[in-house]
Amino acid sequence: MFDKTCKNLLVRGVNWIGDAVMTMPALRALRKELPDTKISLLVKPWVAPLFEKNPFIDDIILYEDKYTSISGKFRLSSVLKTKSFCSSILFQNAFDAALIAFLSGIPQRIGYNRDWRGFLLTDSIPFNNDDRKMHHIEYYLNILRQAGIDAEFSLPYIYLSLNERISARNILKGLKRPVIGINPGASYGSTKRWQPEKFAEVSRKIISDMDGSVVIFGGQSETGIAEEITSKSQISNLKSQILNKAGKTSLRELSSLISECDVFLTNDSGPMHIGYAVRTPLVAIFGSTDPELTGPVGIGNTVIRKNTDCSPCFKRTCDRNKMDCMDAITSDEVFDAIERFIPKNKAVFFDRDGTLCKDAGYLNSFDNLEIFKEVAGLMRLKDKGYKLIGVSNQSGIARGIVDEKFTREVNNIFIEQYCFDDFYYCPHRPDEHCPCRKPEPEMILKARAQHSINLKQSYVIGDKELDMLIAKLAGAKSILVLTGQGAESSNADYVAKDLDEAVKWILGNP
C-alpha cells in the first residue's frame, strides 16, 4: 500500500507519446489524492514536452541518452538519490524502471510484477496480461488503485498556453476552412498505417468537395509518406489549400496545430492520442491493434476498423503480405466520417453570474436569483441561427456552499424558459486545476463536439476576464458586459454596457 505520508514522490513515466498521454489521468488522480506531495516525473526527452504545463506535477527529470549505458544508470541513480524520494510509482513496465528506482535507494517501489522485475519492487501489483484486458488509461489507473490510492477515471488533457494556440492559429490562418489535419504515419509499424494513396484520395475530396484545406503531420521519418500523399492527391496546383508540416514541428507545436484543426484524421499513433487530449474531433483508423485497449476516449471521436479474422493481431508487420484489415477501409467511408464532424453551427456562449443574472457571490438560493431583463432579448440571436449555451464556473459546489442540484435547477431555467440549447458548469475549486474550469476551454470544446459548433463563427459574452480568455483560447470573439465584476479587459473584442448592446454588436458583425 502506498505510504500517504510521503511528501516527495517519483513517478517513472512511459516512453511512447500515446502511452504518455494515457498516463495523464493517473497523474491527475495522484495530485488529487496527494495535494501536498511534491511529484516528480522521470521521462525520456521526447515525451517530456507533453507535461511541460501540466499542473499535476512539480518537476520533470529527463532520462537522457547519457544514462542508457550501465554506467549511465548508476549516474542517474546517483542524481535521483540526492533528491531523497520516499516513494516511487512505476508506470513504465520495463525491468529498467524498477532497477533505477532500486539503485536510487527509494524506500517504496510500486509497479506491475512483470518483465522479471518483481524482486526489485517493495509493492508488486499482480499482472496477468492486464494490458490486453483493459483500456490503457485504466491500466495505469489500476496501479494506483491496487496501491490504495483513490483513482477516478478522467480524460487525458494537454494544457496549452494562449501563446501556443495563437501561434498555431497564425500558421493556419491562410488556409480555407474547414481545416483537416492528417497524420498518415505510425511509428509502431506498417500494420498501423492506412495506405498513403487512400489518404491522398481523402485529401483530394476535402479540397474539391468541401473546398477545405489539409494539413499533413508526421515525424522526420514520415516526410516521405507526406510527400507521397501530396503527389498522389493531384492537388499540387492547389498549394494554398494544403500544408505539409511533416518533420517540421516540435511536440508542443504539433499539439497546438492539431488543436486548431476542425477535424483530425489519423492512424492509431501518438498523434491520435494528442488529438483527443486537445479535444479535436477525431477520425481514427485501426488495423492490427484494438481500440478497446488504446482507442480514443471522450466524445467527438469515431473509430473506423474492419472485423477481419486476423485483427487485432498486434503485429508490427503483416505475415500475409497484404493487410486485409486496412485494405477493406475505403476512402469514401473515411471522408464521410470526416464530413459528419465538420462544425455546422454557430453559437454564443454565456457566463452566468454577472452576465445572465445578478452576481450574488455564491448563488445558493432562489431568493437571490435575479435574472436580467435583457435575457429575454437573446431570442434575437436564436432567430439568426445562433445556439445559446451557458458556461459557468461553480466552485461553490466543491466548497460545500452550493448544492449541485440547485445549480442544475438554475441552469435549467435558462434552457426551459429562455430557449438555451445547453448549459455547462465546472463544479471544481481553482486549486484542482481541472481542464473544465475557465479559462481552460474544455467546456466550450465539449459543446463544440456535442452541438457541432464552429468556434471561429462564435462569441463568448461574460463579465470577467476569465470569459475573455476562454474566448481567446477557443478561437471565438469575446464581449465584456459591464453588469458584473469586470470594468475593462485587454482581451475583449468589444465592451458592452449590457446584454442588449452585446446582442446588437453581434448582429451587426455576423
N, C-alpha and C positions, 0 to 999 in steps of 0.2 A: 504493500500500500504506500502511496506517495506521502512523504513527510511534509505536511502542510505548514510546518513551522519554518521550512526552508525559505530563505529570502534571496537566494542567488541561484537561479536555475539555468542550466544549459540545455538547449534543445538542439539535437542534431537533425538538421533539415535534409531533404532529399535532393537528388542530383538532376532530375529531369524537370523541365519547365512545367509540364502538365501536372506531374505529381506535386510540385511545389505549390501550385495553385490549389490543389486538393487538400493540402495541409492547413490552409488558411482558417477554416472553421475550427480546427483543433487549437490553433494559436489564440483565436478569439475566446474559446472556452477556457483556455488556461488563464488568460488575463481576467476573465470574469470571476473565476474561482480564486485567483491569487492577485488581487488588486495591488498589494504592497510588495510583491516579489519582483526583483529585477530578473527579466527574462532575456537571455542572450541566445542568438540563433547562429549556429555554425553551419555555413553553407558554402558551396562552390561559387566562384565569382560569377559564373554565367547565369545563375538563378537569383543571386543577391538583389539585383535591381527591382525585382518584383516586390520586395519587402521594404524598400527604402523609406516609404512614407506610412508604413503600417503602424498604427498606434498601439498595437498589442505586443510589440517587442521593444526592448530598450536599447539593444546593441546587436550589431551584425558582425560576426567574426568570419573572415574569409578563409576557407580551406583552399589555399593556393597550391599551384602545381609544385612548388618547392617543398611541400610537405608530403608528397606522394611516395617517396622512397622510404625505406626502412629507417634511415637516419632522420629523414624529414618528419616521420610520425613521432619520433622521440622529441624533436624540436617543437612540434606543435603541442605535444603533451606538456612540455615544459612551460610553454606560453599559457596554456589553459590552467596549469597547476597554480600559477601566480594569481589567478583570478578567484581562487578559493570557492569554487562551486560546491554547493552542498547536495545537489541532486542533478540528475540528467535524465532526459526523456529522449529516446532514440526513435525518430520517425523513419530514418533510413534503416533498411533491412540488413545491410551488409555486416559481415564479420568486423570489418574495419571500424565501423561506428562504435561497436562495443569495445574493441581494443583501445581506441583512442580514449574513450571515457575511463577505462580501467587504468591505462598508463597515466592519465591525468590525476589519479587519486581521488576521483569524485566518489564520495561515500555511497550514494544511491544511484543505481544504473537500471533504468526501466526500459524494456523493449520486448519485441516478439522473440520467442525462443525458436530461432531458425538460423540457417546458414552456419550451423555448428558453433554458435557463439553463446549458448546458454550458460556455460560455466563462468563467463565474464560478467554476467548480469547478477545483480542482487535481487531484482524482482523481474522474473521472466514471465511473460504472458504466453499462454499456450497458443500454438499455431498449427492449424490443420488445413493448410492451403486456403486460409481465410481470404486471401486476395482473389480467389476465384468464387467467392460466395457472397460478397457484398460490394456495394459501390465503394470506391477507394476513399471517398470522403468519410464514409462510415468506418473504413478500415483504420484510418488514423484516429478518428474519434474513439474507436474501441480501445485503443491503447490507454487513453485517459480513463475511460470508464472502468476498465479492468484494474486500473491503479487506484480506484476510489475517488476519481475526480468527476464531478457532475459536468457532463459534456453534452450540451444540447446541439442538435443539428442546426446549421445555418448555411447560407450560401456564400461561397468564396466571393471576395470583393477586392479589387485592386484600387488603391487610393491614388488618384491622380490630382495634381495641383491645377489651379486655374491657368497658370502659365503654360503647362504642358498641353492642356486641352486647347488653348488658344493657338499655340504653335502648330498643333496638328490641324486645326481648323483653317489656319492660313495656308498650309501646304495644299489642302484640298479645295480651297475656295474658288479656284478657277475651273473646277470640274462641274459638269451638269449633274443635277440631282435627278433621280436617286444615285447615290454613290454606293457601289457594291464592292466590298473587299473580297479578294480571292486568295486563299492560301493553298496552293497545289502540292506542297511538299509534305513530308512526314519523315523525320529522321530515323524512326524505328526500322523502316524497311519498305520495300516496294509493295508489299501486300496491303499497306495502309494508303496507297496512293491511287486515286482515280486517274484515269488516263488524261494526259495533257491535251490531247485533241478534243476531249469532251469538255474540259474547262474552256478551251478555245471556242467551241460551239456555243456554250452558255454566254461567254463574253460577247460574242457577236450578237446574240439575241438581246442582251442587256442594252447594247448600244443601238441596234437597229429597231427593236420593238418597243423598248422603254424610253429611248432617247436619253439613257442614263450614262454613267461612267463606271469604269472598272479600275480598281487599284490592286495590283498584284504584289503580294508579300512573300517573303521567304528568306532563308538564311544564305550565307555565302555559297554553300554547296548546292543551292537550289536556283541559282541565277540562270542556269541553262534551261531548266524547266520553264521559268518565267519567259525567257526569250522564245522558247518553242511555242508557248501559248500565244504570244504576240504575233509571231509569224504565221501560225496556222489559223488564227482567228480572222484573217483577211481584213483587219481593221487598221492596218498601218497608216492608211490615208486619213484616219480619224484620230490623230495623235492627241488632240485636245480632249479626248474622252477616254484615254487610257493612260495610267500612270504606273510605271514599273518601279517599285520600291524594294524589290528583292535584293538582299545583301547590302542595303543602304540605310538600315535603321538600327539603332540600339534597342534593347528590350523595352525600355521606357517609351521610346518613340513609337515602337511597334504597338504597344498597348494603347497609347494615346490616339494613334491613327485609326486603329480598329474601333475605338470608342466613338469616333466621329463618322464612321460608315453607317449607312442606313440599314444594310444587311451584310452579314459576313458568311461567305461560302468557304467551307474548309474540310479537309480530311481530318480524321482523328489524329490530333497532333497537339503539341504545346500551344500554338496559337489558338486552337479551338477552345482550350480551357481559358485562355486570356479573353476570348470573345464573350463567354457568358459571365466572366468575372468583371467585365466592364459594362455588362448588360446590353450588348448589341444583339439585336435579333439574329439568330444563328441557324444556318442550314449545314448540318454535319453529315458527311458521307463515311459510312463504316463498311469495312470489308472483313479483314481477318480478326478483328477484335470485337468485344461485346459492349454495347452501350449501357447495358445493365451494370457494368463494372466501372467504366471510365467515360460514360457519355455525359453530355451537357445536362446541367440541372437548372431548375428555375423555370420561369415562364418565357414565352417568346422564342423557343428553340424547337427545332424538329430534326429528327434523325432519319436519313434515308439509307436503308440496307436491304439486302435480299437474303431470304432464308434458304440458302443453298445447303446441300447436305454436308459440306465441308467447313462451313462457317458457324461459329468462330473457331479458327484453328490456332490462333495466337502465334503463327509462324512469321518470320521476317521475310521470307521468300516463299513463293508458291511451288510445291512439289509437282504440280500438274502442268507446269509450264504455261498455264493460262489461268487467269483469275476469274472464275465464274462469278464470284461474289461482287466483283467490280464491273465486269463486262455487262452484267444484267441491269445495271443502273444506267438509265438513258439521260441524255442532256435535256430532253423535254420535261421529264418529271422533276429534275433539279431546278430548271428555270421556273416551272410552275410553283414550286415551293418557295423560291425567292420572291416571286410576284405576290404571293399571299402575304408576305411580310412587309411589303413596301408600305410605308405610312401614308394613309389616305385622308386623315382628318386633321383639322387644326383645333387648338384648344386655348382657353385662358385658364391659368392656374391661379388660385386664390389662397392666400394666408387666411386664417380665420379671425383670431382675436386681434382687434385693432384695425381689421380690414373689412370683414363682413359684419362684425358685431363689436360692441364696446369691449375694450381690453379691461377685464375685471381682475387682473392678476391671474390667479389660478381659478378659472371659472368652474365652480363645482355645485352650482345651484341654479335652477331655472329662475329664481327670484332675481339673479344678477345678469340674466341673459337679455341684452338689449341689441336687437338686430337693426342695423342701419336701414333707414327707409329706402336708400338708393339701391339696395339689393334687388328690389322688385324690378328695377330697370335693366337688370342683367339679361332679361329676355331678349333685348335688342341684339345681344351677341349671339344668342341661340338662333334668332331669326336669320342671321348672316352666316350660319353654318358652324359656329364655334361650339365645341364642347366646353362645359363648365365643370371644373374639377378642383376640389379643395386639397390642400397640402399643409398640414399643421403639425408643429412640434407640441407635444403634450407631455412634458416631463413630469407634470404633477401626478400622473398615473404611477410612475415608478417611485415617486417620493411618498406615495400614500396619501396625497392631498385630494386627488380627484379619482372618482370611481370610473373605471374604464367603460362600464355600461352607460353611465351618464354621458361620457364623451361621444359614444356612438349615437346616443339618442339626439344629442345636439346636432351632430353632423347629419343625421337623417332628416332633420328639419329642412336643411338646405336641399337635400335630394327630393323630398316629398312635396315641399311647399314652393320651392324656388327652381325646380327643374334641373338641379345639378346632376351631372352624369355619374359622378363618383366622389368619394371623399376619403383621402388617405391621411393617416396620422402616425406619428412616431411616439411611442409611449416611454422611451428610454431617457435616462439622465444624460447630461452632456458628457460626464466623465466615463460613460460607457463607450463612447466613440463609435457608435453604430453607424453604418452607411446610410440608414434611413433618416437620420436626423439632419435637418437643414443646417448648414448649406450643402452638405453632400446631396447629390441629385437622385438618390435611389428611388424616392417616392415618385418623382417625375418620370424616371426611366421605367418604373413598373407601370405607370399609367400609359406610357408610350406603347408598351407591349400589349397591354390589355385593351387599349382603345385605338390602336393604330394611329398614333399621333405623330404628325410631322412637327418636330420641335422647332425647326427653322421658320415655321409659319405661326408660331405660338407665342403667348405672352405670359408673364407672371406679374400679378398685382399683389403688393404687400406693403406693410407699414414699417418694415425693419430691414436693416442692411443684409441680414441673412437671406431675405427674399430676393434681394437684388443679386446676391452672389449665386444663389441656386439657379437663377435665370442664366447668368453668365456661364456657369459650369455646364448647364444643359444645352446651351446654344439658343435660348429663347430671348425675346426682348423683355425688358423689365420696366415696371411703372411703380414708383413710390407714391403711396397715398398718405396725406397728412392727417389721418384720422386716428392714429395710434401713437406709437413710440417715436417714429422717425421724423426728423425735420429736414434732413438733407442726406444725399448719398452720392459718392463719386462713381458708383457703378450703375446708377439708374439711367435708363434711356429717356425717361420722362418723369416729371414730378407733377402729380395732380392733387388738387385740394381734397377730392373725394372720389368715390366710385363713379359717379355720374360723369365727371370730367375725364376719368380714365377710359370709360367706355367710348366717349366721343373721340378721344385720341386714337383708340384702336380702330374705330370705324372710319376714321379719316386717313388711316395708314394700313389698308388691308393687305 
